[in-house]
Amino acid sequence: MNDHINRFTKLLQDVEYNKPPNVPPKDPGIVNLTFIASLGKDWETFQQAKGATLRPMKTSMLYAEVRAIDARNSDTQTTSSQPSDAKALSTQFDGNRQGRGGWNDGKQGNKGGKGQGNHKVNGGFKGRG
């Protein structure tokens, strides 16, 4: 991203330096909009979100925001989707389930086999009186 910003700044300086003397300097809002457009389709949502705030914003502040977003996106792409602490917890959770037969440790309560009748599952419900 720094290379893109440096190239854009160089081109802008060249345009300002070579413009006729009676032409006013570029409006910062136009410069900002041109810069955002130069970033490509991946930045269209950012451009739409900034909206009217691009006009009064200093170009250096826009560069800083774009650098920060690009750095965050680069970090996200190089790291996995799940932090290592979360991976450790999910591994531990999955490890604790090994050897179990599922719900109620494989016991199906009153279904089939011996002990049907007045067998209580997990304390049962006594009801009224």
C-alpha positions as CSV (number, residue, x, y, z in Angstrom):
1,M,0.0,0.0,0.0
2,N,2.9,2.4,0.8
3,D,4.1,1.9,-2.8
4,H,0.7,2.8,-4.2
5,I,0.5,5.9,-2.0
6,N,4.0,7.0,-2.9
7,R,3.3,6.6,-6.6
8,F,0.0,8.5,-6.3
9,T,1.7,11.3,-4.4
10,K,4.5,11.5,-7.0
11,L,2.0,11.7,-9.8
12,L,0.0,14.4,-8.0
13,Q,3.1,16.5,-7.4
14,D,4.0,16.1,-11.1
15,V,0.6,17.3,-12.2
16,E,0.7,20.3,-9.8
17,Y,4.2,21.2,-10.8
18,N,3.4,21.1,-14.6
19,K,0.1,22.9,-14.5
20,P,-0.3,26.3,-16.1
21,P,0.3,29.2,-13.6
22,N,-3.3,30.5,-13.8
23,V,-4.9,27.1,-12.8
24,P,-5.7,26.8,-9.1
25,P,-4.4,23.8,-7.1
26,K,-6.5,20.6,-7.0
27,D,-9.3,20.6,-4.5
28,P,-8.4,18.2,-1.6
29,G,-11.8,16.5,-2.0
30,I,-11.1,15.7,-5.7
31,V,-7.7,14.5,-4.8
32,N,-9.1,12.2,-2.1
33,L,-11.8,10.9,-4.4
34,T,-9.3,10.3,-7.2
35,F,-7.0,8.4,-4.7
36,I,-9.8,6.2,-3.4
37,A,-10.8,5.4,-7.0
38,S,-7.2,4.5,-7.8
39,L,-7.3,1.7,-5.2
40,G,-9.7,-0.4,-7.3
41,K,-12.9,-2.4,-6.9
42,D,-11.8,-3.9,-3.5
43,W,-12.1,-0.4,-2.0
44,E,-15.6,0.6,-3.4
45,T,-17.3,-0.2,-0.1
46,F,-14.8,2.0,1.8
47,Q,-15.4,4.8,-0.7
48,Q,-19.2,4.6,-0.3
49,A,-18.8,4.5,3.5
50,K,-16.6,7.6,3.6
51,G,-19.1,9.4,1.4
52,A,-19.2,13.2,2.0
53,T,-16.4,13.0,4.6
54,L,-13.9,12.7,1.8
55,R,-14.2,16.3,0.7
56,P,-13.1,18.1,4.0
57,M,-10.7,15.3,5.0
58,K,-6.9,16.0,4.8
59,T,-5.3,13.7,2.2
60,S,-2.7,12.6,4.8
61,M,-5.5,11.4,7.1
62,L,-7.0,9.4,4.3
63,Y,-3.6,7.8,3.6
64,A,-3.3,6.9,7.2
65,E,-6.8,5.3,7.3
66,V,-6.1,3.3,4.1
67,R,-2.8,2.1,5.5
68,A,-4.4,1.0,8.7
69,I,-7.2,-0.9,6.9
70,D,-4.7,-2.5,4.5
71,A,-2.4,-3.6,7.3
72,R,-5.4,-5.1,9.2
73,N,-6.6,-6.9,6.1
74,S,-3.0,-8.2,5.4
75,D,-2.7,-9.5,9.0
76,T,-6.1,-11.2,8.7
77,Q,-5.1,-13.0,5.5
78,T,-1.8,-14.2,6.8
79,T,-3.2,-15.5,10.1
80,S,-5.7,-18.3,10.6
81,S,-9.3,-17.6,11.1
82,Q,-9.2,-18.7,14.7
83,P,-6.9,-17.3,17.4
84,S,-4.5,-19.8,19.0
85,D,-6.3,-19.5,22.4
86,A,-9.6,-20.3,20.8
87,K,-8.0,-23.3,19.0
88,A,-6.7,-24.6,22.3
89,L,-10.1,-24.3,23.9
90,S,-11.9,-26.0,21.1
91,T,-9.3,-28.8,21.0
92,Q,-9.7,-29.3,24.8
93,F,-13.5,-29.3,24.4
94,D,-13.3,-31.9,21.6
95,G,-10.8,-33.9,23.6
96,N,-13.1,-34.1,26.6
97,R,-15.9,-35.7,24.5
98,Q,-13.8,-38.7,23.4
99,G,-15.0,-42.0,24.5
100,R,-18.5,-40.9,25.3
101,G,-21.5,-42.2,23.5
102,G,-23.2,-38.9,23.1
103,W,-26.2,-37.6,25.0
104,N,-26.4,-39.0,28.6
105,D,-23.2,-40.9,28.1
106,G,-24.9,-43.4,25.8
107,K,-27.6,-44.3,28.3
108,Q,-31.0,-44.1,26.8
109,G,-33.1,-44.0,30.0
110,N,-36.1,-46.2,30.0
111,K,-35.8,-47.6,26.5
112,G,-35.4,-51.4,26.1
113,G,-33.6,-53.9,28.3
114,K,-33.9,-54.4,32.0
115,G,-35.2,-52.0,34.6
116,Q,-38.3,-50.7,32.8
117,G,-41.1,-49.6,35.0
118,N,-40.4,-47.4,38.0
119,H,-36.9,-46.6,36.9
120,K,-36.1,-42.9,37.4
121,V,-33.8,-41.1,35.0
122,N,-31.8,-38.2,36.5
123,G,-34.0,-38.0,39.5
124,G,-37.3,-38.2,37.6
125,F,-40.4,-36.1,38.1
126,K,-42.4,-37.0,41.2
127,G,-45.5,-34.9,40.3
128,R,-48.1,-33.9,42.9
129,G,-48.7,-35.7,46.1
